[in-house]
Amino acid sequence: MKAICLLSGGLDSATCLAIAVAAGYECYALSFDYGQRHKVELLAAVKIAASLGAAEHRVATIDLRMFGQSALTDDIEVPKGRTVEEMSGEIPLTYVPARNTIFLSMALAWAEVLEASDIFIGVNALDYSGYPDCRPEFIAAFETMANLATKAGVEGVTRLRIQVPLITMSKADIVRRAKELGLNFALTHSCYDPDVDGRACGLCDSCLLRRKGFAEAGLVDPAVT
């Protein structure tokens, strides 16, 4: 079985790839250089793909800075020091317009070429509360569209499934599962606003949620120095 695995270089996508590998899939990892300020995550993705034995790893370039309106792709300050309640209260400034729709569409194209039946994406319950393209309703709708919009779907060659193994998991659950699968946490990068040397800021939403997850899982995060 072949699967496309979206791999950002962060904890969630790395865990998702590890789950797919453990399930016996021949995994093709797909990352994106989309103009994100935390481009250091792509270096992490390369290491993770190799560590977990991906059959192939590709990095697609799509410059979403041309549209902007996100703290990850525009001259907008990344929110820092927010509570979990503040994070989930509204769609955050780190939301990148249509990002998961674009990423899944690219993954769909590669899946059709490879005759892969599955696409894995690491959306989860915490992101779900703030990001519209992390909701189960979106994933279900995209899967329906994918099977209507491709040659493979129309001809009945391949029935595509969008796999979201982390969707109902807390960050602590994800950390525990990754530990069980032997993921090397030190290879992953989650920060939205790293310094010039690639070190995590420790205060953005992603850093704070990661810290909370490790604390609740009772584990030390080796990626934090």
C-alpha positions in Angstrom: 0.0 0.0 0.0 1.2 3.4 -0.9 0.4 6.6 1.0 1.2 10.3 0.6 2.1 11.8 4.0 2.1 15.6 4.4 5.2 16.4 6.5 5.9 19.9 7.8 8.7 18.9 10.1 6.6 19.5 13.2 5.6 17.0 16.0 2.2 16.3 14.6 3.1 15.6 11.0 6.1 13.5 12.1 3.9 11.4 14.4 1.4 11.0 11.5 4.2 9.7 9.3 5.3 7.3 12.0 1.8 6.0 12.3 1.5 5.4 8.6 4.9 3.6 8.5 3.9 1.4 11.5 0.6 0.5 9.7 2.7 -0.9 6.8 2.3 1.8 4.2 5.0 2.6 1.7 5.2 6.3 2.5 5.9 9.2 0.2 6.5 12.3 2.2 5.5 15.7 0.9 6.6 19.0 2.3 6.1 22.6 1.2 8.3 25.7 0.9 5.4 28.2 0.8 7.2 31.3 2.0 6.8 30.5 5.7 8.9 32.5 8.2 9.8 29.2 10.0 11.4 27.6 7.0 13.8 25.8 9.3 11.0 23.2 9.6 11.9 22.0 6.1 15.4 20.9 7.4 13.6 19.0 10.1 11.3 17.4 7.6 14.3 16.0 5.6 15.7 14.4 8.7 12.4 13.0 9.8 11.6 11.5 6.4 15.0 9.8 6.4 14.7 8.6 10.0 11.3 7.0 9.5 12.2 5.4 6.2 10.0 7.2 3.8 10.3 5.8 0.3 10.7 9.3 -1.1 10.5 12.9 0.2 9.7 15.8 -2.0 9.5 19.5 -1.2 7.1 21.5 -3.4 7.5 25.3 -3.7 4.4 27.5 -3.6 4.9 31.1 -2.6 1.8 32.0 -0.5 3.4 35.3 0.5 1.8 36.6 -2.7 -1.5 36.5 -0.8 -0.3 37.3 2.7 -2.7 37.9 5.6 -1.0 35.4 7.8 1.6 35.9 10.5 3.5 33.0 8.9 3.7 34.6 5.4 3.3 38.3 5.9 4.7 41.2 8.0 2.4 40.4 10.9 3.7 39.8 14.4 3.3 36.2 15.6 1.1 36.1 18.7 3.1 35.3 21.9 2.2 34.2 25.4 -1.4 33.4 24.8 -3.5 31.1 27.0 -5.2 28.0 25.6 -8.5 29.7 25.9 -7.2 32.7 23.9 -5.8 30.4 21.3 -9.2 28.6 20.8 -11.3 31.7 21.0 -10.9 32.8 17.3 -9.2 31.9 14.1 -5.5 32.8 14.9 -3.3 35.2 12.9 -1.1 32.2 12.1 -3.9 30.7 9.9 -2.6 30.6 6.3 -5.6 31.1 3.9 -6.5 27.8 2.2 -3.2 26.2 3.2 -4.5 22.7 3.9 -6.7 22.8 0.8 -3.7 23.6 -1.3 -1.5 21.1 0.4 -4.1 18.3 0.1 -4.6 19.2 -3.6 -0.9 18.7 -4.3 -0.9 15.5 -2.4 -3.9 14.3 -4.3 -2.1 14.9 -7.6 0.9 12.8 -6.5 -1.4 10.2 -5.0 -3.1 9.8 -8.4 0.3 9.5 -10.2 1.5 6.8 -7.7 -1.9 5.1 -7.6 -1.8 5.6 -3.8 -5.0 5.0 -1.9 -4.3 7.2 1.1 -3.2 10.6 2.1 -2.2 11.2 5.7 -2.4 14.7 7.3 -1.7 15.5 10.9 -4.6 17.7 11.8 -5.7 17.3 15.4 -8.2 18.3 18.0 -6.3 21.4 19.3 -5.8 22.9 15.9 -9.4 22.0 15.0 -10.7 24.6 17.5 -9.0 27.5 15.8 -8.2 26.5 12.2 -11.1 26.0 9.8 -9.2 23.7 7.5 -8.4 21.2 10.4 -12.1 20.3 11.0 -13.5 16.8 10.4 -16.2 18.4 8.1 -13.5 19.9 5.9 -11.6 16.6 5.7 -14.7 14.7 4.8 -15.7 17.2 2.1 -12.2 17.2 0.6 -12.3 13.4 0.4 -15.6 13.5 -1.4 -14.3 16.1 -3.8 -11.1 14.1 -4.4 -13.0 11.1 -5.5 -15.1 13.2 -7.9 -12.3 15.2 -9.4 -9.7 12.7 -10.4 -9.3 10.3 -13.3 -8.6 7.5 -10.8 -11.7 8.2 -8.9 -14.0 8.5 -11.8 -12.7 5.3 -13.4 -12.9 3.4 -10.1 -9.2 2.6 -10.2 -8.5 4.0 -6.7 -10.8 5.1 -3.9 -8.9 7.8 -2.1 -9.0 8.1 1.7 -7.8 11.1 3.7 -6.4 9.6 6.9 -6.4 11.8 10.1 -5.2 9.6 12.9 -4.5 12.6 15.2 -7.9 14.3 14.8 -9.3 13.5 18.2 -6.0 13.4 20.1 -4.7 16.0 22.6 -1.1 17.1 22.3 -0.2 14.9 25.2 -1.9 11.9 23.5 0.2 12.7 20.4 3.4 12.9 22.4 2.6 9.5 24.0 1.8 7.9 20.7 5.0 9.3 19.1 7.0 7.9 22.1 5.5 4.5 21.6 6.5 4.6 17.9 10.0 5.6 18.7 9.9 9.0 17.0 13.1 11.0 17.6 11.6 14.2 19.1 14.9 16.0 18.8 14.5 16.0 15.0 11.2 17.8 15.0 10.6 21.6 14.9 7.3 23.2 15.9 8.1 26.9 16.5 6.3 29.5 14.3 8.9 32.3 15.0 12.4 30.8 15.5 15.5 33.0 15.7 18.1 33.2 13.0 19.8 30.1 14.3 16.5 28.1 14.2 16.0 28.0 17.9 12.4 28.0 19.1 11.0 31.2 20.6 9.1 29.2 23.4 6.2 31.7 23.4 4.2 31.3 20.2 1.0 29.2 20.2 2.8 26.2 18.7 5.7 26.2 21.3 3.3 26.6 24.2 1.0 23.8 23.1 4.0 21.6 22.5 5.4 22.4 26.0 1.9 21.7 27.5 1.7 18.3 25.7 5.1 17.1 26.9 4.4 18.2 30.4 1.0 16.4 30.5 2.6 13.3 29.0 5.2 13.4 31.8 8.1 13.5 29.3 11.0 15.9 28.6 11.2 17.5 25.2 14.7 16.9 23.9 14.2 19.5 21.2 14.1 22.3 23.8 17.5 23.6 24.8 
